[in-house]
């Protein structure tokens, strides 16, 4: 039966379909707000994908995996706030870094209690670098989403090699949810991704990568390279011909190739 949350095919397809449908509902029902609020659908899809795959965790949470569910809830609420009020990129940058680091500290509470301050500090530094790169002024809506998508697939690959199936599963669910808005925005930009998209999608991936670094056997060097993907739109803007840079059709493809390399 296809409607089985534990089935890998369901976990790959359902978040994408749900996100795309929710984005469509918002697009056709909230005429005056749809450009900013469509990204909220992605945050909701990520939250539902977590719930379907793992059920809702107990409170207080007993593990880092349980904490992720509540962090995804925080991300969805913060996305809603930014969609409504987040007109300043600087405010969004500071807010995303603050929320992201607070989430990592909460995830790493057991590591901090063991005195592992350096490892947690390095994870926090990598997270801040990633958010800063994604908020670069040279970034455009779709291109930033494509860079996050590539980072999500890379995280899933690293997690599978660890092996950590649950982290890979969540990373792919986040990628699928992100795809639900990217297909609406390519090749024609219809709705805004920045700055709330970083809150909706990048923060969950950052928390997931942090959990992978702190609690799994994932290769830390591979994880350390992931924040560099955030700079792919900036790198693309420096190396591709101007004809591609000005093309809404080709620029996201160039961003994806740059991020993958």
ABEGO torsion letter per residue (X at the ends): XABBAABAAAAAAAAAAAAAAAAAAAAAABAAAAAAAAAAAAAAAAAAAAAAAAEBBBOBBABAAAAAAAAAAAAAAAAAAAAAABABAAAAAAAAAAAAAAAAAAAAAAAAAAGBAAAAAAAAAAAAAAAAAAABAABBAAAAAAAAAAAAAAAAAAAAAOBBAAAAAAAAAAAAAAAAAAAAAOABBABBAOAAAAAAAAAAAAAAAAAAAAABABBAAAAAAAAAAAAAAAAAAAABBAAAAABAAAAAAAAAAAAAX
